[in-house]
Amino acid sequence: MSVISVVYKETESASVTAFIPFTITSAMFISSLLTPIVIGKWNLKMLLFGSQVGKTILLFVLAINLMSTASYLWLFPIIATIAFLDGCANPFRQTLIPHYVEKEHLLRANGIAETVTQTIQLLMWFIASLLLLVLTATQLIWIVFVVFMIASILLSLLTSVEQKRKNQPKISQQLSIGWKTIASLPLLTAIARINFLEYIAEAVWVSTIIYVFVDQALNKGEAWWGFINGSFFGGVILGSLICIRYSSYLEKNLSKVMLISSLMSCISTFLFGLTTLPVIALALSAFIGITGQLESIPKQTVIQKSVSKDELATVYTSLNTIGTGTFGFAALIMGVISDLFGIRSVFILASLILLLVTVIIYKKQHLFTIIGNSEVGN
């Protein structure tokens, strides 16, 4: 948010400012492709710690440079590098959970991780907005730098997790390990297809699309843009809390919960696109957040149980590659479709895509049931 504020104040250009999220998405996509090269050479904890330290150093450089009068162009390489390291850290973080948690507690652990992550994101957007009213963007970056330093210290306290292969394959083989694992397992192939479709559908929830929807479909001001975004993330947090509270039940009914949640997301998204009532849109936004988490967290658990811990990191990097690449492209396409056919059309399209997801889960639910009751993942 601080960087966006700096770039917009200097350029007063929406298109230049919009290039920031594009830069971040592109960098994370590239990192997802290249991360398998380092997996197995060092333990996962050190890889995660190293990426965090790297981001902390870059934030220090960013803060120092923001105090100068240099051109805004130098910001983009730093932003891209931070996003690159962030893209590396995501699969490490997801892979570490099964190393620290017993299989029977995985869903609960994933729920707790999601609750903490989403709560922090929701609060930080609110707090950062308030801080920008009283602080400069540079001062806010210094605060983030201090927080990142604390995070680096905490990460260093984690127990080391070894992730070494006996024989290191060639680089070309390392880059393809995750893809081959996904292709060899019908369940992971189905999840890859589901993720591909879901990331396309989720592109309608980018801030720019919601902003236009509030203005054109609901005829409301910017405040309702924030309300709907807030209700969605509130629903995401509530969905994560439900997963924690009823983890035992969800563990035993993974396929059923995923199927029903996916269908509810489909119907809710369709209704959201048609409504003209702001209060109904607010409620549907929250409900979509809930159902999304009730499908996403069990799916995360299924992935962690479907392959061995040594293969998990490469699988996650491949799935993240699908996610970052698809989402970035889909967000651009959804913007074009909304301009051509109206803002409601993208939500109707998203609901149809989610219907395809529901069909895939229905056809493959026997695979989810088997994994839900298995002891894979040692």
QUIRANOR-V231949 format. One line per field, one symbol per residue. ss: DSSP state (H for helix, E for strand, C for the rest). phi: phi as a letter, one per 40 degrees, with the letter a starting at -180 (. if undefined). burial: 1 if it has 9 or more other ideal C-beta (glycine too) atoms within 8 Angstrom, else 0. Layout:
ss: ???
phi: ???
burial: ???
This chain:
ss: CHHHHHHHHHHCCHHHHHHHHHHHHHHHHHHHHHHHHCECCECHHHHHHHHHHHHHHHHHHHHHHHCCCCCCCHHHHHHHHHHHHHHHHHHHHHHHHHHHCCHHHHHHHHHHHHHHHHHHHHHHHHHHHHHHHHCCHHHHHHHHHHHHHHHHHHHHCCCCCCCCCCCCCCHHHHHHHHHHHHHHCHHHHHHHHHHHHHHHHHHHHCHHHHHHHHHHCCCCCHHHHHHHHHHHHHHHHHHHHHHHHCHHHHHHCHHHHHHHHHHHHHHHHHHHHHCCCHHHHHHHHHHHHHHHHHHHHHHHHHHHHHCCHHHHHHHHHHHHHHHHHHHHHHHHHHHHHHHHHCHHHHHHHHHHHHHHHHHHHHHHHHHHHHHHCCCCCC
phi: .ccdccccccbfbcccccccccccccccccccccddcccgcbcccccccccccdccccccccccccccbcccccccccdccccccccccdccccccdccbbcdcbccccccccccccccccccccccccccccbbcccccccccdcccccccccccccccbcabccbcccdccccbdcccccccbdcccccccccdccccccccccdcccdccccccbfbccdccccccccccccccccccccccbdcccdcbdcccccccccccccccccccccbcdcccccccccccccccccccdcdccccccbcccccccccccccccccccccccccccccccccbhcccccccccccccccccccccbccccccccbcbchc
burial: 111111110010000111110111111111111011111100111111111111110111111011000001011101111111111111111111111010101111111111100110110011011011001011011111100110110010010010100000000001101100110010111111111111111111010111111111110100011011111111111111111100100110111011101111111111111110010111111111111111111111111111101011111111111111111101101110110000111111111011111101100110111011000110
